[in-house]
Amino acid sequence: MDAEAARYIAKGMALLGLGASAIAEGYLMGKALEGMARNPEVGGALFTRMLIGAAVAESTAIYAFVGFFVM
């Protein structure tokens, strides 16, 4: 395998990280909204925790995005 093929494989793996992060973020948002709909009393605390989780998932996507362009 030459260096060009290895670079394309690495870029494909970075794109998998981007896709997985998008799926995880959508799942997180959906489940948080479902929890808020089922129990409105904990909506405020659940919303702040959801934002922290979304920030972590988004940072993973940003790292994969930067890695894609660095390669």
N, C-alpha and C positions, 0 to 999 in steps of 0.2 A: 504494500500500500504506500503510495507516495504522499507527500505532505498536503497536496491539494485535496485529495480524497479525505484525509483525516480532518481537514478544516471543514469540509462540507458536512461530515458526520457530526462534528462538534457543533456546528451551527444548527443542525437539525435537532440535536439534543437541547440546545438553548430554546428553540421554538417549542419543544415539548414542555419545557418549564413554563413558558409564557401561557400556553394553553391550559396547563394544569392549574396555574394560578388564577386564571379567569374562571374556570369551573369552580374552584374552591371559593372564590369571592362571591359568585352568584349563589352558591349553596348556603354560604354564611348569611347573606342578606335575606334570602328566602326563609330560612329557619328562624332568624331573629324576628322578622315581621310576623311569622306564624306564632311565635311565642308571645309577642306583644298583643296579637289579636286574641289569643287564648286567655291571657292574664294581663289586663291593662294596668294593674297596680304596679307591676315591676317594669313598666315600659321605660322609665327614665334610666334606671340602672342597666337594663338590658341594652338600651341604645348606646350608652357610653362604652360598654364592653364590645358591642358590635363594631363601633368605630375603631377601637383599638385593634380588633381582629382584622378589620378591613385594611388598616394601615400596615399591619404585618404582611398580609397577603399581597398588598400592592408593592411593598418594598421588595418582596421576592420577585415579582414581575419586573420591577425596575432593574434589579441585579441581572436577571436573565436577558433583558433587553440590552443593557450595556455590554454584557458578555457577548451577545450576538454581534455587535458592531466592533468589538475589540478583536475578535477572531479574524 
